[in-house]
């Protein structure tokens, strides 16, 4: 059968969704598992790492290096208990976080790297990190987040003015050596309606002006005493906010960031957002996140460009899954998972598709990132709900596919992808033409100079042949039970 094929573009959602994957509270979960659980890729996956190369314990993870240290708070170690960044001076680019970054990008998502850094490291360390990141396309980096707090190690090693100046310096180094990387400033916002300024505005104003993205972290509920105590009524290590108050605080902060920049608009993100099930219980955790997203959808002022769900799997109750205490490779789904799946499949939070001209193969596809890519759309007429639906590719291509609202990943060595799960929760009630959308992120997860002058932000893949599409409307063998 001959199919109609068009070029297609993917463009940003009205509000993008990103996902935290691993932190001091949980391990990294591979992207195949996450995609199959959630049914669509995210704009970006957020990874959390630290870089304290001048410390004697480095590069060990600090909770492992200080197993016998008596601590009563998650951030009482000599440096932050994140996974350790193995790049930098004399770094190993085959180690963390780079192998995860490659996997994330191969699966059609951008990378957000949260990196806490000793602000006393010499500039050559920052140049080395920038060069590490120069091949990973349109990624984002969040430098020394929650910068106006007092819990991270970097806040104990420098004044707040020095921390703000360090941010601007590193931002400028990235622009010189890795112009593909955008910076996210995560600092204090406008905490109360009566406040006129963001927290520590005098110190951080220049950073607000320099950065590419503005951000705050603000949980709807949080048990910050985890894992050293239990959140109970009357306790002093947890808090719960009114959803509207958190929403309004984010919006006020955006307005003030804009005023600091003389009215110039930049993208605003919430880099960590969730309600802690330790505080709310599992059901109200899901209800609070749904209420926040409904409030955002109904607001005519479109001020937020994206938020990061913190996180996929958690050893506490801040995840879509809780880590099974018997086996860290197993996740226990929470009610939040179902609510979150509904949120991310809503049109408001989904990337858009723009149809292009009819085309013939071979065709060269451009991958700029999860919000800017050129692909193919194959129009497939279905007579009714299928019993079998699969595609087989002859070429060794790295692809992400979308059909009937469900996304799939095809690695270069895989030939056939079963598409039937696109119909399990969204069955056809009659004849309908659906588009199989195909995009080609870089198979290696990195961009290469061989792609031309724009290689730092774009990669290219040529497709010479359409897949074989197998659709059947009856079982291979009829039932003899009746």
C-alpha positions as CSV (number, residue, x, y, z in Angstrom):
1,X,0.0,0.0,0.0
2,X,1.3,3.5,-0.9
3,X,1.0,6.0,2.0
4,X,0.9,9.7,2.0
5,X,4.0,11.2,3.6
6,X,4.5,14.7,4.8
7,X,7.2,16.7,6.5
8,X,6.2,17.6,10.1
9,X,7.6,19.9,12.7
10,X,7.5,19.5,16.5
11,X,7.1,22.8,18.4
12,X,6.8,23.7,22.1
13,X,3.9,22.9,24.4
14,X,2.0,25.8,26.0
15,X,3.7,24.6,29.2
16,X,6.5,22.0,28.9
17,X,6.9,19.1,31.4
18,X,10.3,18.0,32.5
19,X,11.1,15.1,34.9
20,X,13.6,14.6,37.6
21,X,15.4,11.2,37.4
22,X,17.7,10.5,40.3
23,X,18.9,12.6,43.2
24,X,20.1,12.2,46.8
25,X,16.7,10.5,47.3
26,X,16.6,8.0,44.5
27,X,18.6,6.3,41.8
28,X,18.5,6.9,38.0
29,X,15.8,4.9,36.2
30,X,16.5,4.1,32.5
31,X,14.5,5.9,29.8
32,X,13.0,2.9,28.2
33,X,11.2,2.0,31.5
34,X,10.0,5.6,32.0
35,X,8.8,6.0,28.4
36,X,6.8,2.7,28.7
37,X,5.3,3.7,32.0
38,X,4.3,7.2,31.0
39,X,3.6,6.8,27.3
40,X,5.5,9.9,26.1
41,X,8.9,11.5,26.3
42,X,9.5,14.7,28.3
43,X,10.9,18.0,27.1
44,X,13.9,17.3,29.3
45,X,15.1,14.9,32.0
46,X,16.7,16.6,35.0
47,X,19.9,15.0,36.5
48,X,21.4,16.1,39.8
49,X,25.2,16.1,40.4
50,X,27.8,17.9,42.4
51,X,31.4,19.0,41.8
52,X,33.8,19.5,44.8
53,X,37.1,18.5,43.4
54,X,39.2,20.3,46.0
55,X,37.9,18.2,48.8
56,X,39.9,15.2,50.1
57,X,36.9,12.9,49.8
58,X,36.4,13.6,46.1
59,X,35.2,11.9,43.9
60,X,33.4,9.6,46.3
61,X,29.8,10.2,46.9
62,X,29.9,12.0,50.3
63,X,27.4,9.8,52.1
64,X,29.6,6.8,51.1
65,X,32.8,8.5,52.1
66,X,31.3,9.5,55.5
67,X,29.3,6.4,56.4
68,X,30.3,6.7,60.0
69,X,29.7,10.5,60.3
70,X,26.8,11.3,62.7
71,X,24.4,13.4,60.7
72,X,20.9,14.5,61.5
73,X,20.1,16.4,58.3
74,X,20.5,15.5,54.6
75,X,22.9,18.3,54.0
76,X,25.2,17.9,57.1
77,X,28.0,16.2,55.0
78,X,31.1,18.1,54.0
79,X,29.6,18.5,50.5
80,X,26.3,17.9,48.9
81,X,25.1,14.2,48.7
82,X,24.4,14.1,45.0
83,X,26.0,11.8,42.5
84,X,29.5,13.1,41.7
85,X,30.2,14.7,38.4
86,X,33.0,12.7,36.8
87,X,33.9,15.2,34.2
88,X,35.9,18.4,34.6
89,X,39.7,18.5,34.8
90,X,41.1,15.1,33.7
91,X,37.5,13.8,33.7
92,X,36.0,10.6,32.4
93,X,33.3,11.2,29.8
94,X,32.4,7.5,29.7
95,X,31.2,7.8,33.3
96,X,28.3,9.7,35.0
97,X,26.5,11.8,34.1
98,X,27.5,11.5,30.5
99,X,26.2,8.0,29.8
100,X,22.8,9.0,31.1
101,X,22.9,12.2,29.1
102,X,23.5,10.2,26.0
103,X,20.6,7.9,26.7
104,X,18.3,10.8,27.4
105,X,19.0,12.5,24.2
106,X,18.9,9.4,22.1
107,X,15.3,8.9,23.4
108,X,14.3,12.3,22.1
109,X,14.6,14.4,25.2
110,X,16.9,17.3,26.2
111,X,19.0,17.3,29.3
112,X,18.8,19.5,32.4
113,X,21.9,19.2,34.5
114,X,21.6,20.4,38.0
115,X,25.2,20.9,39.3
116,X,26.2,22.2,42.7
117,X,29.8,23.4,42.5
118,X,32.4,24.6,44.9
119,X,32.5,28.4,44.1
120,X,36.3,28.4,44.9
121,X,37.3,26.1,42.0
122,X,39.7,27.8,39.5
123,X,38.3,28.9,36.2
124,X,40.0,26.1,34.3
125,X,37.6,23.7,36.0
126,X,34.6,25.7,34.6
127,X,36.1,25.7,31.1
128,X,36.6,22.0,31.3
129,X,33.0,21.4,32.3
130,X,31.8,23.7,29.5
131,X,33.8,21.7,27.0
132,X,32.3,18.5,28.5
133,X,28.8,19.7,27.7
134,X,29.5,21.2,24.2
135,X,28.4,18.2,22.3
136,X,25.0,17.6,24.0
137,X,22.9,19.9,21.9
138,X,20.3,22.3,23.4
139,X,20.8,21.3,27.0
140,X,20.2,23.4,30.1
141,X,22.3,23.7,33.3
142,X,21.1,24.7,36.7
143,X,24.1,26.1,38.6
144,X,24.1,26.1,42.4
145,X,20.3,25.9,42.7
146,X,18.3,27.2,45.6
147,X,21.1,29.8,45.8
148,X,19.6,31.9,48.5
149,X,19.2,29.0,50.9
150,X,21.7,27.9,53.5
151,X,21.7,24.1,53.3
152,X,24.0,23.4,50.3
153,X,27.7,23.2,50.9
154,X,28.4,26.0,48.4
155,X,26.5,28.5,50.6
156,X,28.9,27.7,53.5
157,X,32.0,28.4,51.4
158,X,31.2,31.8,50.0
159,X,29.1,34.9,50.6
160,X,25.9,35.2,48.7
161,X,27.4,38.0,46.6
162,X,30.3,35.7,45.7
163,X,27.8,32.9,44.8
164,X,25.9,35.3,42.5
165,X,29.1,36.5,40.9
166,X,30.3,32.9,40.4
167,X,27.0,32.2,38.6
168,X,27.6,35.1,36.2
169,X,31.2,34.0,35.6
170,X,30.2,30.5,34.8
171,X,27.4,31.6,32.6
172,X,29.9,33.7,30.5
173,X,32.3,30.8,30.3
174,X,29.6,28.5,29.0
175,X,28.6,31.1,26.3
176,X,32.2,31.1,25.1
177,X,32.9,27.4,25.2
178,X,29.5,25.7,25.0
179,X,27.0,28.2,23.4
180,X,24.6,25.3,23.0
181,X,24.0,25.3,26.7
182,X,21.3,27.5,28.4
183,X,21.6,28.5,32.0
184,X,18.9,28.3,34.7
185,X,19.1,30.6,37.7
186,X,17.2,29.1,40.6
187,X,17.2,31.6,43.4
188,X,14.7,33.1,45.9
189,X,11.6,34.6,44.6
190,X,9.1,37.1,45.9
191,X,8.0,35.2,49.0
192,X,5.0,37.2,50.2
193,X,2.4,39.4,48.4
194,X,3.6,42.5,50.4
195,X,7.2,42.0,49.3
196,X,8.5,44.2,46.5
197,X,11.7,42.4,45.7
198,X,13.0,38.9,45.3
199,X,15.0,37.4,48.1
200,X,18.6,38.9,48.1
201,X,17.8,41.0,45.1
202,X,20.8,43.3,45.6
203,X,23.2,40.3,45.4
204,X,21.5,38.4,42.6
205,X,20.2,41.1,40.3
206,X,23.1,40.8,37.8
207,X,22.6,37.0,37.7
208,X,18.9,37.6,37.0
209,X,19.9,39.8,34.0
210,X,22.6,37.4,32.8
211,X,20.8,34.0,32.9
212,X,18.8,32.4,30.1
213,X,16.0,31.0,32.3
214,X,14.5,32.2,35.6
215,X,13.5,29.6,38.1
216,X,12.4,28.9,41.7
217,X,12.0,25.7,43.6
218,X,8.7,25.6,45.6
219,X,7.0,22.5,46.8
220,X,3.3,22.3,47.5
221,X,4.3,20.3,50.6
222,X,7.7,19.1,51.8
223,X,9.1,17.0,54.5
224,X,12.7,18.3,54.6
225,X,13.6,16.2,57.7
226,X,13.5,13.0,55.6
227,X,15.0,10.5,56.1
228,X,16.1,11.3,59.7
229,X,12.6,11.7,61.2
230,X,9.0,11.0,60.4
231,X,6.5,13.7,59.5
232,X,3.7,13.7,62.1
233,X,1.2,16.2,63.3
234,X,2.8,19.0,65.2
235,X,6.3,18.2,63.8
236,X,8.7,21.0,62.8
237,X,10.4,19.4,59.8
238,X,7.6,19.6,57.3
239,X,5.2,22.1,55.8
240,X,2.2,22.2,53.6
241,X,1.1,25.2,51.6
242,X,-2.1,26.3,49.9
243,X,-1.8,25.5,46.2
244,X,-2.9,28.9,45.1
245,X,-0.4,30.6,47.4
246,X,2.4,28.6,45.7
247,X,1.1,29.4,42.3
248,X,0.8,33.1,43.0
249,X,4.3,33.2,44.5
250,X,5.7,31.8,41.3
251,X,3.8,34.3,39.2
252,X,4.9,37.2,41.4
253,X,8.5,36.1,41.1
254,X,8.3,36.0,37.3
255,X,6.9,39.5,37.2
256,X,9.7,40.8,39.5
257,X,12.4,39.0,37.5
258,X,11.0,40.7,34.4
259,X,11.1,44.1,36.1
260,X,14.7,43.6,37.2
261,X,15.5,43.1,33.4
262,X,13.7,46.3,32.4
263,X,10.7,44.5,31.1
264,X,12.6,41.9,29.1
265,X,10.9,38.5,29.1
266,X,12.8,35.3,29.6
267,X,11.4,31.7,30.1
268,X,10.3,31.0,33.6
269,X,10.4,27.4,35.0
270,X,9.7,25.7,38.2
271,X,12.7,23.4,38.5
272,X,11.3,21.2,41.3
273,X,7.6,20.8,41.9
274,X,5.6,18.2,43.8
275,X,3.7,17.7,47.0
276,X,5.4,15.4,49.5
277,X,3.3,12.3,50.3
278,X,5.0,12.2,53.7
279,X,3.0,15.3,54.5
280,X,-0.2,14.9,52.5
281,X,-0.7,11.2,52.1
282,X,-0.8,9.6,48.7
283,X,-4.2,10.7,47.6
284,X,-4.0,14.4,48.4
285,X,-0.5,14.5,46.9
286,X,-2.1,13.7,43.5
287,X,-5.0,16.1,44.1
288,X,-2.6,19.0,44.9
289,X,-0.6,18.5,41.7
290,X,-3.8,18.3,39.6
291,X,-5.1,21.5,41.2
292,X,-1.9,23.3,40.5
293,X,-1.9,22.3,36.8
294,X,-5.6,23.1,36.5
295,X,-4.9,26.6,37.9
296,X,-2.1,27.0,35.4
297,X,-4.3,26.0,32.4
298,X,-7.1,28.3,33.4
299,X,-4.9,31.4,33.9
300,X,-5.0,33.6,30.8
301,X,-1.6,35.0,31.7
302,X,0.8,32.4,30.2
303,X,3.8,33.1,32.4
304,X,5.2,29.7,33.0
305,X,7.2,27.9,30.2
306,X,7.7,24.6,32.0
307,X,8.0,22.7,35.3
308,X,10.0,19.7,36.5
309,X,8.2,16.9,38.3
310,X,10.5,15.9,41.2
311,X,10.9,12.9,40.7
312,X,10.2,9.6,38.9
313,X,11.3,7.2,41.6
314,X,12.0,8.2,45.2
315,X,13.1,6.4,48.4
316,X,10.7,8.7,50.3
317,X,7.3,9.9,49.0
318,X,8.3,12.5,46.5
319,X,8.1,10.2,43.4
320,X,5.6,8.9,40.9
321,X,6.9,5.6,42.2
322,X,8.3,4.7,45.6
323,X,11.5,2.6,45.5
324,X,10.8,-0.9,46.8
325,X,12.9,-1.2,50.0
326,X,13.6,-4.8,49.1
327,X,14.9,-4.1,45.6
328,X,16.0,-0.6,44.4
329,X,15.3,-1.7,40.8
330,X,11.6,-2.0,41.5
331,X,9.2,0.9,41.7
332,X,5.8,0.9,43.5
333,X,3.4,3.1,41.6
334,X,1.6,5.9,43.5
335,X,-1.8,7.5,42.8
336,X,0.3,10.5,41.6
337,X,1.4,8.4,38.6
338,X,-2.1,8.2,37.2
339,X,-2.8,11.9,37.8
340,X,0.5,12.9,36.3
341,X,-0.1,10.8,33.2
342,X,-3.3,12.6,32.6
343,X,-1.5,15.9,33.0
344,X,1.3,15.3,30.6
345,X,-1.1,13.9,27.9
346,X,-3.3,17.0,28.1
347,X,-2.9,19.2,25.0
348,X,-1.8,22.1,27.1
349,X,1.3,20.2,28.3
350,X,2.0,18.3,25.1
351,X,4.3,19.4,22.3
352,X,2.6,20.6,19.1
353,X,2.9,19.2,15.6
354,X,2.8,21.4,12.5
355,X,2.2,19.7,9.2
356,X,4.6,20.5,6.3
357,X,4.6,19.7,2.6
358,X,4.2,16.4,1.0
359,X,7.6,14.7,0.5
360,X,9.2,11.7,-1.0
361,X,12.2,9.7,0.3
362,X,15.1,9.9,0.7
363,X,14.6,12.7,3.1
364,X,17.0,14.5,5.5
365,X,15.5,15.1,9.0
366,X,16.8,17.7,11.5
367,X,16.8,17.2,15.2
368,X,17.3,20.4,17.1
369,X,15.8,19.2,20.3
370,X,12.6,18.1,21.9
371,X,10.8,21.4,21.1
372,X,12.3,21.9,17.6
373,X,12.7,19.0,15.2
374,X,11.7,18.1,11.7
375,X,10.2,14.7,11.1
376,X,7.9,12.6,8.9
377,X,4.2,12.0,9.2
378,X,2.8,8.9,7.5
379,X,-1.0,8.9,7.1
380,X,-2.3,5.4,7.8
381,X,-6.0,4.6,7.1
382,X,-7.4,2.2,9.7
383,X,-10.6,0.3,8.8
384,X,-11.3,-0.3,12.5
385,X,-9.6,-1.0,15.8
386,X,-6.6,-3.3,14.9
387,X,-5.6,-6.6,16.5
388,X,-2.0,-6.3,15.2
389,X,-0.1,-3.2,14.4
390,X,3.7,-3.0,14.0
391,X,6.4,-1.4,11.9
392,X,9.6,-2.9,10.6
393,X,12.6,-0.7,9.5
394,X,15.4,-2.0,7.2
395,X,17.7,0.8,8.1
396,X,19.6,1.0,11.4
397,X,18.0,4.2,12.5
398,X,17.6,5.8,15.9
399,X,14.0,7.0,16.1
400,X,11.1,8.1,18.3
401,X,7.7,7.4,17.0
402,X,4.2,8.7,17.9
403,X,0.9,7.1,17.0
404,X,-2.5,7.8,18.5
405,X,-1.0,9.8,21.3
406,X,1.5,7.1,22.4
407,X,5.2,7.4,21.9
408,X,7.8,4.6,21.2
409,X,11.6,4.4,20.9
410,X,13.5,2.4,18.3
411,X,17.2,2.0,18.8
412,X,19.4,1.5,15.7
413,X,19.7,-2.3,16.1
414,X,16.0,-2.9,16.6
415,X,14.0,-3.7,13.5
416,X,10.4,-4.1,14.6
417,X,8.3,-2.1,17.0
418,X,4.9,-3.3,18.2
419,X,2.6,-0.3,18.2
420,X,-0.5,-2.0,19.7
421,X,-0.1,-0.3,23.1
422,X,-1.2,2.9,21.2
423,X,-4.7,1.4,21.2
424,X,-5.0,-0.3,24.5
425,X,-6.3,2.8,26.3
426,X,-7.5,4.6,23.2
427,X,-9.3,2.2,21.0
428,X,-10.8,3.1,17.7
429,X,-14.6,2.9,17.4
430,X,-14.6,2.8,13.6
431,X,-12.6,3.8,10.6
432,X,-10.0,6.5,11.1
433,X,-6.8,7.8,9.5
434,X,-4.0,8.2,12.0
435,X,-0.5,9.8,11.5
436,X,2.6,7.8,12.4
437,X,5.0,10.5,13.3
438,X,8.8,9.8,13.1
439,X,11.6,11.9,14.5
440,X,15.4,11.1,14.5
441,X,17.4,12.2,17.5
442,X,21.1,11.5,17.4
443,X,21.8,7.8,18.0
444,X,24.9,8.5,20.1
445,X,23.2,11.1,22.1
446,X,25.8,13.7,21.0
447,X,26.1,16.1,18.2
448,X,29.1,16.0,15.9
449,X,30.9,18.6,13.7
450,X,30.3,16.4,10.7
451,X,26.7,17.8,10.7
452,X,27.9,21.2,9.5
453,X,28.2,24.7,10.9
454,X,25.1,24.4,13.1
455,X,26.2,21.1,14.6
456,X,26.2,22.3,18.2
457,X,22.4,22.8,18.1
458,X,21.3,20.5,15.2
459,X,21.9,16.9,14.1
460,X,20.8,15.3,10.9
461,X,19.6,11.9,9.8
462,X,18.7,10.7,6.3
463,X,15.9,8.2,5.9
464,X,15.9,6.4,2.5
465,X,13.0,4.0,2.9
466,X,9.7,3.9,4.7
467,X,9.0,1.1,7.2
468,X,6.9,-1.9,6.4
469,X,3.6,-1.4,8.2
470,X,1.7,-4.5,9.2
471,X,-1.9,-4.1,10.3
472,X,-4.4,-6.9,10.9
473,X,-8.0,-6.7,12.0
474,X,-8.4,-10.4,12.9
475,X,-6.5,-12.9,15.0
476,X,-4.1,-15.1,13.1
477,X,-6.2,-18.1,14.1
478,X,-10.0,-17.9,14.6
479,X,-11.4,-19.1,17.9
480,X,-12.9,-22.6,18.1
481,X,-14.3,-22.0,21.6
482,X,-17.8,-21.2,20.3
